[in-house]
């Protein structure tokens, strides 16, 4: 009986620690040249423990990159193409499971997956990572994609002294101005409102983003938004202004980009339908910060990958093109 209980206990442990991987993710096959360490950290604000894995070259390395995905469910196996490229160029990586996903605590809630909440997790991860003995004396950088990029620049503005930042397809304009571009591209139809034209929807978003203030609480913002909905007769468009969107409308990081002494690589694709490469690059150039390098990759999308015309040719969006990957690796090696 005792041996049966022991076997059962081992089986339960194996189930508990089995890492779920989504179909758009992939494990990196490692050789004996790499070490791996599960590293968990606690967000001190709410006590949630998040779990991730640090992978590093055993012989020698002097940099580690925290990789932070955008919105949607992701585990520590996201962005596997660029993660592999970092590793095989002698750069360590750290990736963690989203809240309520994989081995991380908390509960996944798409309505609460905001740039602000992710920023707090990034800050907590960075503060704990730099205490690790294996990373003593190493440069710590961060690669943030989309929402992860907003969280990363927010963490920099909050005092995280990253040695370098890589911003992939990240909105730069203040107060969620990029949302208007998503209305025009109509990628998934989220912004459609019955009996309203795209121009009317863009005007509605513009009025809302200029009405709410970054320093006010959510309750106050919702009250103001109700007034705008009533004034513009947008009851059928209430779904647009959810907590994630409201949070994006309160993000202001242009001043951080402008004053940053930390080297930043900003990289986008010319066929990005989520964030306008033209608008964001134009905004960055106006800020005139010599510490920011800008790279535009032709013919790639929001993930710096090439979309397949035929759905049968589906591939993970995390299949980054070699041109984009090479730009990121070469820039990182020079930091």
N, C-alpha and C positions, 0 to 999 in steps of 0.2 A: 504493500500500500504506500509506504514511504517513497519507494522508487517511482511509483506512478505519479505521486504528487510532484516530485522533483521534475519528472519529464513534462508534466502539465505546466509547471511554473516556467520552464524553459521555453515551451511553445508559446505561452502567453507573452513572454518577453520578446520573442521573435516577432510576434504580431504587432506588439506595441511599438517596437523600434523599426519596423519595416517602413521604408520611405516611399510614400506614394509619389508617383511621377505622372504628370499629365501628358497627353499624347503630343503636345507641342514642346515637350522638354526631353532631355536626354542626359544620361549619366556619362561622365567623362571616364574613359578607360585609362587608368593610370599605370605607369611602370614603377619599378622599385626605386626610381630616381626621385620620387615624390613622397612627401609625408602628408598625412591627413589627420586633422584634429577636430572633433566636434566641439564647438564653442557656443555656449548659451549665454545670453545676457538678459538682464531685467530692466524693463523701462521703469524707472523710479516713480514716475508720475502716477501710474495705475497698477504697478506690480506685476504686469504681464511678462512672462518669461518667453523669449523667442529663441529659436534654435537654428544654428547654422553650422557650416563646415569651412574650416580654413584648410586650404591645400597649398603646399609650398615645396619648392625644389629643396631637396635634402642637402646637397653640396653647398650651394651658395646662392643668395639672393639679397637684394637691397631694397626691394619695393613690394608692397602689397596693395591690391586694389579691391575695395569694397564694391560689389556690383549690386545695384538697386534697380529692379525692374519697374515698369509702369503699372497702370491699373490692371485689375483682373487678378485671378488666383495664380500665384507662382510659388514654387518651392525653390530650394537651393540648387535645383538643376536647370534653372532658366539661363538664357543667354549663354548656352554651352559652346557656341562657336568662338565667340570672343574670349570666353573663359579659357578654353583650350589654347588659344593663341597666346594669351598672357603666360600661361604655365610653360609652354614650350619655348618661350622667349625669356625664361628665367624670372618671371614675375609671379609672385604669390597672389592668390585670390581668396576672398571671403564672401560667401553668399548665405543668406538666411531665408527660412520659410516665412511667408506672410502670416499674419495673425490668424489663428484658427485653421491653418493649413499645415500639412506635414506634421512635424513634431513641435511646432510652436504653440504656445498657449493662447488663450483668448478665443474669441468667436469671430469668424469671418463675416463681415457685413458690408456688402458693396456700397450701401448708402452711407457708411461711416469710413470708407476707405479714402480718406482725404489726404491732400498734400501735407496738411498740418500734422495729422496723426502719424503719417509715415516719416515726416521730419523728426518727430520726437523719438521714433524707433532708431533712425539713423544716428542721431546724437548719442543715444544710449549705447549703440553698437560701437561707435567710434571711441567713446570714453573707456569702454571695457577692453577693446582690442589693443589699445596702446599700452595696456598694463601687462600684456602677455610677454613672457620672457623670450619666446621664439621670435617676437617682432621687435625686440629691443634694438634701438639704433636704426631701424628700417624706416624708409619713407612710406607714409600711408596716404594713398590717394583714393579717389572714389569715382566710379562711373555710374551716372544716373541716367536712366532712359525715361523720357516723357514725364510722367508724374514723379518718378524716381529722381529725375533731374531737378524738378521743382523742390523736392524734399532736400536734395543735396545742396543746392545753392542756398536754401533756407537754413540748413545746418551750418554752412560757412558763415552766413550772416549772424548766426547765433553764437559764434565763437569757436566752432570746431576748426582747429588750425591744420586742415588738410595740407599736404605737400603739393597736391595737384588735383584738378578736377577735370573730368571728361563729361561733357553734357551732350547726350545723344537725343536729337529730336525734341528738345526741351523748349517750351514756351518761355519767352523772355519778357514780352510786353506785360506791363502792370495790369492788374485788375481783370484778368481773364479775357483780354481783348481778342485772343486767338479763337475764342468760342464762336465769334462771328464768321470766321473762315470755315468752321465746321458746318455752319448752316449752308454756306454756298456750295460746299463739296457734297453734302448730303450722303456721307459714307454709309451710314446704317439706318437712316431715316428717323433718328431719335428726335431731331429738331422740327419735324413736320407738325403743323397745327392746322386742323381743318378750317377751311375758309380764310386762311392767312397766307399771304405771299412770302417768299423768302426775305424780301426787303422789309416787310412788316415785322417778321420774326427777328431780324437783325436789329431793327429799331427797338423792339421790346427788350432784347438782351442788353443793348447799349444803355437804355434808360435804367434798367435794374442795376447794372454794374456801376453806374454813376450815382445811384441813389444810396446804396449801402456803403458802410465804412469799415475798413479793416479792423478798427479797434472796438467795434460794437459787438455785443453778444448775439448769439444766433436768434434768440427770441425777438430782439429788436429788428434784426434784418428781415425776419419772416413777416413782421408787422408791416414794415415798409414795402416789402414785395407784394403783399396783399393789396396795398393801396395802388401800386402800379398796375397789377392785374385788373383791378376794377376800373381804373382810369382808361386803360387801353383796350378794355374788353377782351382779355386774354384768358378767360376761365378754362378754355380747352387747351391752353398751353402751360398749365400749372406744372405738368410733369417735367418740364425743362428745368425749372429752378428747384433742384433737390439739394440736400446738404453738401454733396460733393461739388456741385456747380457753385453754390454760394461760397464755399471755401476757396475755390479757384478765383472767384471775383474779389477775394480779399488778399490775394498774394501780390506782394510788391517787392521785387528783387532787382529792379534796374539799378538802384543805387549801390547794391552789393556788387553787381557786375562792373559798374563804373569805377568803384574804388578798390577793387580786389588787387592785392599784391601777389596773390596765389596764381600760378599759371593755370589757365583754363583752355581746354580744347572744346570748341563748339562745332559739332558735326551733324549735318542733316542730309536728307535725300531730296532731289529735285522733284520727285513725284509723291511727296508726303501729302496726304489728303487730310491729315489730322491737325498738323501744325504747318503754317505757311512758311516755307524756307525764305521766300522773298521778304515777307514782313519781319520775321525774327532776325534775319541777317542785317536787314536795313536798320533795325533798332540797335543791334549790337555795334554796328559801325558808327552810329551817331554817338555812342557812349565813349568812343575813341580811347579804349584802354589797350595799351601795347602788350599787356599780359594775356590778352585773349587772342587765340589763334582760331581762325574760322575755316572750316572745310565743307564744301558742298559736293556731294557725290551724285553724279548724273544717273538718271534712270533707276533710282532705287526709292523705296517707300519709307514709311514711318519707322520701320525696323532696320533700315539700311539693307534690305533684301529685295530681291526681284520677285514680284508676284507672278504666279502662273496663270495663264489665260484659261486653261482647262482645269476644272475642279479635280479631275482624276489625277492631276499632277501635283496635288497638294503637298506642300512641304512646310515645316515649321517656320513661323516668321522669324525665329531666332537663327535661321541660316543666313548669316551676314555675308555680303559679298567680300571677296578677297581684297578688292580695292579699299573698301571701308575699313576692314580689319587691319590692313597694312598701315593705313594712315594713323589709326589709333595706336597700334603697337610702336611704330617708329617715333611718334610724338612722345609716348610714355617713356620709351627707352632714353630719350634725351632729357628727361626731367631729373 
